[in-house]
Amino acid sequence: MADKLKKLPFFLPFAGCRGQCVYCNQRAITGVTEVPSPDYVRAVLKDIKEPREICYFGGSFCRFPEETIKAYLDCVAEYAPAGSAVRFSTYPGDLRDDALRALIKKYPVSRIELGIPTLDPAVLAACRREAAPEKIFEDISLLMKDSLPVGVQMMIGLPGQRRESSLRDLTRLAELKGSERWELRLYPCLVIAGTELERLYRRGEYRPLSVEEAALWGGEFIELAVVFGFVPIRIGLQETVSLAAEVKAGPHHPALGELILAEAEARRLVKLVPKGPWQVPRRDISKFRGHGGFGIKRLAIHAGISENEAAKQIVYES
């Protein structure tokens, strides 16, 4: 199963992108400045001994010329150990061509991650994102018809975006996917050096989320996503030295993902048992006791009880 394979990422910063979204600077986020060639990928894969999930991230993979797409996919099929798989990120509309989808289906593709930061037309325009919601749904439907495995990358805190709008986006995607269990990455928007968003921020035309705002908004988003059958696999950007140096504002916190999960879990538990007691796996202790007892505070607020009482009502189980 591909979800059991260790990931081996290759970052292709801006490769295939026709423009630059206001919030995006892949080179700053990843620390990768050059696009690795298929020859480079082949050289790396020759030394791999165990099956891996080869990941092409950071660009729009299916906007390469078809021969380049094939070259990258052939790297996996011909040089990675048997049992390996490949996933890649791309725009929703990049696989409209029947022949290209047919080509993709010849390879062990474990997931096609679609960048869908929002479905709100005004927010898409503010982000300089060339997409129309109706076309996004048509494009995803083509992938589903061909039984290609879909994942989505979504965002919160974008220019002009409201919490209600993002939850509506999630609901619409859930209606489209039906019973399929799509993987989900959620990225709270950060102000990265060298982006148009940084310029808007400097001029006072964009206010980023605080860490707490992102935790509460993200927690509600993730709680609903799980109810809808999405599988969250990543929350927030991977913390790196290059990222830390390039973030100028926004909810940048090394444990933001855990704060968001703590809020999601607090909301879920209180809906199940309004005043407790709450059964919590011991592995989740840090979500409640860590970060100044953030999870306990959120339990208390949602349950309408004191923090001391909320702490007493948690039963940690092995």
C-alpha positions as CSV (number, residue, x, y, z in Angstrom):
1,M,0.0,0.0,0.0
2,A,1.4,3.4,-1.0
3,D,0.3,5.0,2.3
4,K,2.7,2.7,4.1
5,L,5.7,3.8,1.9
6,K,8.2,6.3,3.1
7,K,8.0,9.4,1.0
8,L,10.9,10.7,-1.1
9,P,10.2,14.2,-2.2
10,F,11.6,16.1,-5.2
11,F,10.8,19.8,-5.2
12,L,10.2,21.4,-8.6
13,P,9.9,25.1,-7.5
14,F,7.4,27.0,-9.8
15,A,7.9,24.3,-12.6
16,G,5.0,24.4,-14.9
17,C,3.4,27.4,-13.2
18,R,2.1,30.0,-15.6
19,G,2.0,32.8,-13.0
20,Q,2.8,33.4,-9.4
21,C,0.0,33.4,-6.8
22,V,0.2,36.3,-4.4
23,Y,1.2,34.2,-1.5
24,C,3.6,31.8,-3.1
25,N,7.4,31.6,-3.1
26,Q,8.3,28.0,-3.5
27,R,12.1,28.7,-3.4
28,A,11.8,30.4,-0.1
29,I,9.5,27.7,1.4
30,T,11.6,24.7,0.3
31,G,15.0,26.1,0.1
32,V,15.3,24.5,-3.4
33,T,16.3,27.0,-6.1
34,E,16.9,24.7,-9.1
35,V,14.4,22.2,-10.6
36,P,16.0,18.7,-10.4
37,S,16.2,17.1,-13.9
38,P,14.9,13.6,-14.7
39,D,18.6,12.6,-14.9
40,Y,19.1,13.7,-11.3
41,V,16.0,11.9,-10.1
42,R,17.2,8.7,-11.8
43,A,20.6,9.0,-10.2
44,V,19.0,9.3,-6.8
45,L,16.6,6.4,-7.3
46,K,19.4,4.0,-8.5
47,D,20.7,4.1,-4.9
48,I,17.4,3.4,-3.2
49,K,17.0,-0.1,-1.8
50,E,13.5,-0.2,-0.5
51,P,10.2,0.8,-2.2
52,R,9.4,4.5,-1.8
53,E,6.6,6.9,-2.7
54,I,8.3,9.3,-5.0
55,C,6.8,12.8,-4.7
56,Y,7.0,15.7,-7.2
57,F,6.0,18.8,-5.3
58,G,6.3,22.6,-5.6
59,G,5.1,23.2,-9.1
60,S,2.3,22.2,-11.5
61,F,3.5,18.8,-12.6
62,C,1.1,18.2,-15.5
63,R,1.9,21.5,-17.2
64,F,5.2,20.2,-18.3
65,P,5.4,19.1,-21.9
66,E,4.2,15.5,-22.2
67,E,7.6,14.1,-22.9
68,T,8.9,15.7,-19.7
69,I,6.1,14.3,-17.6
70,K,6.8,10.9,-19.1
71,A,10.5,11.2,-18.3
72,Y,9.8,11.9,-14.6
73,L,7.3,9.1,-14.4
74,D,9.7,6.7,-16.2
75,C,12.2,7.4,-13.4
76,V,9.9,5.8,-11.0
77,A,8.8,2.9,-13.2
78,E,12.3,2.0,-14.4
79,Y,14.6,3.0,-11.5
80,A,12.8,2.9,-8.2
81,P,12.6,-0.4,-6.4
82,A,9.6,-2.7,-7.2
83,G,6.5,-1.7,-5.3
84,S,7.3,2.0,-5.4
85,A,4.7,4.6,-6.3
86,V,4.5,8.2,-7.4
87,R,2.4,11.2,-6.3
88,F,2.5,14.8,-7.6
89,S,0.8,18.1,-7.2
90,T,-0.8,20.0,-10.1
91,Y,-3.6,22.4,-11.0
92,P,-7.1,20.9,-11.2
93,G,-7.3,21.8,-14.9
94,D,-4.0,20.3,-16.0
95,L,-5.4,16.9,-16.8
96,R,-8.3,17.8,-19.1
97,D,-6.6,16.1,-22.1
98,D,-7.8,12.5,-22.5
99,A,-4.4,11.3,-23.8
100,L,-2.5,12.8,-20.8
101,R,-4.9,11.0,-18.3
102,A,-4.4,7.8,-20.2
103,L,-0.6,8.2,-19.9
104,I,-0.8,8.9,-16.2
105,K,-2.9,5.8,-15.7
106,K,0.0,3.6,-17.0
107,Y,2.1,4.4,-13.9
108,P,1.8,3.5,-10.2
109,V,0.2,6.8,-9.3
110,S,-0.8,6.8,-5.6
111,R,-2.2,10.3,-5.4
112,I,-2.8,13.4,-7.5
113,E,-2.8,16.4,-5.2
114,L,-4.8,19.3,-6.6
115,G,-4.1,22.8,-5.5
116,I,-7.5,24.2,-4.5
117,P,-6.8,26.9,-2.0
118,T,-10.4,28.2,-2.2
119,L,-13.5,28.0,-4.4
120,D,-14.5,31.6,-3.7
121,P,-14.2,33.6,-7.0
122,A,-13.4,36.8,-5.3
123,V,-10.6,35.2,-3.2
124,L,-9.3,33.4,-6.2
125,A,-9.0,36.7,-8.1
126,A,-7.4,38.4,-5.1
127,C,-4.8,35.6,-5.1
128,R,-4.2,35.8,-8.9
129,R,-5.3,32.2,-9.1
130,E,-6.4,31.3,-12.6
131,A,-9.4,29.1,-11.9
132,A,-13.1,29.2,-12.0
133,P,-15.0,27.0,-9.4
134,E,-17.3,25.5,-12.0
135,K,-14.3,24.4,-14.1
136,I,-12.6,23.0,-11.0
137,F,-15.5,20.7,-10.4
138,E,-15.6,19.6,-14.0
139,D,-11.8,18.9,-13.9
140,I,-12.1,16.8,-10.7
141,S,-15.0,14.9,-12.2
142,L,-12.8,13.8,-15.1
143,L,-10.2,12.4,-12.7
144,M,-12.9,10.6,-10.7
145,K,-14.4,9.1,-13.8
146,D,-11.0,7.7,-14.7
147,S,-10.5,6.3,-11.1
148,L,-7.5,8.5,-10.6
149,P,-6.7,9.0,-6.9
150,V,-7.4,12.6,-5.8
151,G,-6.1,14.7,-2.9
152,V,-6.6,18.4,-2.2
153,Q,-4.4,21.2,-0.9
154,M,-6.5,23.9,0.7
155,M,-5.8,27.2,2.5
156,I,-7.2,29.5,5.2
157,G,-6.5,33.1,5.9
158,L,-6.2,34.2,2.3
159,P,-6.8,37.8,1.2
160,G,-10.5,38.4,1.5
161,Q,-11.3,34.9,2.7
162,R,-13.8,34.4,5.5
163,R,-14.2,31.3,7.7
164,E,-17.7,30.7,6.4
165,S,-16.5,30.8,2.9
166,S,-13.8,28.2,3.5
167,L,-16.2,25.8,5.3
168,R,-18.6,26.2,2.3
169,D,-15.7,25.3,0.0
170,L,-15.1,22.1,2.0
171,T,-18.8,21.2,2.0
172,R,-19.0,21.6,-1.8
173,L,-15.9,19.4,-2.3
174,A,-17.4,16.8,0.1
175,E,-20.6,16.7,-2.0
176,L,-18.5,16.1,-5.1
177,K,-16.3,13.4,-3.7
178,G,-19.1,11.4,-2.1
179,S,-17.9,8.4,-0.2
180,E,-14.3,8.6,-1.5
181,R,-11.7,9.3,1.1
182,W,-9.6,12.1,-0.3
183,E,-6.4,13.1,1.4
184,L,-6.2,16.7,2.6
185,R,-3.5,19.2,3.2
186,L,-4.4,22.4,5.0
187,Y,-2.1,25.4,4.8
188,P,-2.8,28.6,6.9
189,C,-1.6,31.5,4.8
190,L,1.8,33.0,5.7
191,V,3.4,36.2,4.5
192,I,6.5,35.0,2.7
193,A,9.4,37.2,1.6
194,G,9.4,38.3,-2.0
195,T,5.7,37.7,-2.6
196,E,3.0,40.2,-3.7
197,L,1.3,39.3,-0.4
198,E,4.3,40.7,1.5
199,R,3.9,44.0,-0.4
200,L,0.2,44.1,0.4
201,Y,1.0,43.4,4.1
202,R,3.6,46.2,4.1
203,R,1.1,48.6,2.7
204,G,-1.5,47.6,5.3
205,E,-3.8,46.0,2.7
206,Y,-3.6,42.5,4.1
207,R,-4.0,41.4,7.7
208,P,-2.6,37.9,8.3
209,L,-4.1,35.5,10.9
210,S,-2.6,35.3,14.3
211,V,-1.5,31.8,15.6
212,E,-4.6,31.6,17.7
213,E,-7.0,32.7,14.9
214,A,-5.4,30.1,12.6
215,A,-5.7,27.4,15.3
216,L,-9.4,28.1,15.9
217,W,-10.3,28.5,12.2
218,G,-8.2,25.5,11.2
219,G,-9.6,23.4,14.0
220,E,-13.2,24.0,12.9
221,F,-12.1,23.2,9.3
222,I,-10.4,20.0,10.2
223,E,-13.2,18.8,12.4
224,L,-15.7,19.2,9.5
225,A,-13.2,17.7,7.0
226,V,-13.0,14.5,9.1
227,V,-16.8,14.3,9.4
228,F,-17.0,14.6,5.6
229,G,-14.5,11.7,5.2
230,F,-11.4,13.6,4.2
231,V,-8.1,12.3,5.6
232,P,-5.8,15.1,6.8
233,I,-2.2,14.2,6.1
234,R,-0.6,17.6,6.7
235,I,-1.5,20.8,8.4
236,G,0.8,23.8,7.9
237,L,4.1,24.0,6.0
238,Q,7.0,21.8,6.9
239,E,9.2,23.7,9.3
240,T,12.6,24.3,7.7
241,V,15.5,26.7,8.3
242,S,14.8,28.4,5.0
243,L,11.1,28.8,5.8
244,A,11.8,30.3,9.2
245,A,14.1,32.9,7.6
246,E,11.6,33.9,5.0
247,V,8.3,34.2,6.9
248,K,7.5,37.9,7.5
249,A,4.1,37.6,9.2
250,G,1.2,35.3,9.8
251,P,0.6,32.2,11.9
252,H,4.1,30.8,11.9
253,H,4.5,28.3,14.8
254,P,6.4,25.0,14.9
255,A,3.4,23.3,16.5
256,L,0.6,25.0,14.5
257,G,-0.6,21.7,13.2
258,E,-1.0,20.3,16.7
259,L,-2.8,23.4,17.9
260,I,-5.3,23.0,15.1
261,L,-5.7,19.3,15.8
262,A,-6.3,20.2,19.5
263,E,-9.1,22.6,18.6
264,A,-10.6,20.0,16.3
265,E,-10.5,17.3,18.9
266,A,-11.9,19.6,21.6
267,R,-14.9,20.5,19.4
268,R,-15.4,16.8,18.6
269,L,-15.3,15.6,22.2
270,V,-17.7,18.3,23.5
271,K,-20.2,17.4,20.8
272,L,-20.0,13.7,21.9
273,V,-20.1,14.3,25.6
274,P,-21.0,18.0,26.4
275,K,-19.5,18.1,30.0
276,G,-17.2,15.0,30.0
277,P,-15.7,12.7,30.9
278,W,-13.7,12.5,27.7
279,Q,-11.7,9.5,26.6
280,V,-8.4,10.6,25.1
281,P,-5.6,8.3,23.8
282,R,-2.4,8.8,25.8
283,R,-0.6,9.6,22.6
284,D,-2.6,12.8,22.4
285,I,-1.6,14.2,25.8
286,S,0.5,16.9,24.3
287,K,-2.5,18.2,22.4
288,F,-4.2,19.0,25.7
289,R,-1.5,19.7,28.2
290,G,1.1,21.1,25.8
291,H,1.5,24.6,24.6
292,G,0.2,26.2,27.8
293,G,-2.6,23.7,28.1
294,F,-4.2,25.0,24.9
295,G,-6.4,21.9,24.4
296,I,-7.7,22.0,27.9
297,K,-8.5,25.7,27.6
298,R,-10.4,25.0,24.4
299,L,-12.3,22.1,26.0
300,A,-13.3,24.3,28.9
301,I,-14.5,27.1,26.6
302,H,-16.6,24.7,24.4
303,A,-18.0,22.9,27.4
304,G,-18.7,26.1,29.4
305,I,-16.8,24.9,32.4
306,S,-13.6,25.9,34.2
307,E,-10.2,24.8,33.0
308,N,-9.6,22.8,36.2
309,E,-12.8,20.9,35.7
310,A,-12.1,20.3,32.1
311,A,-8.7,18.8,33.0
312,K,-10.3,16.5,35.6
313,Q,-12.8,15.3,33.0
314,I,-10.1,14.0,30.6
315,V,-9.4,10.3,31.0
316,Y,-6.1,9.3,29.2
317,E,-6.2,5.8,27.9
318,S,-3.4,3.6,26.6
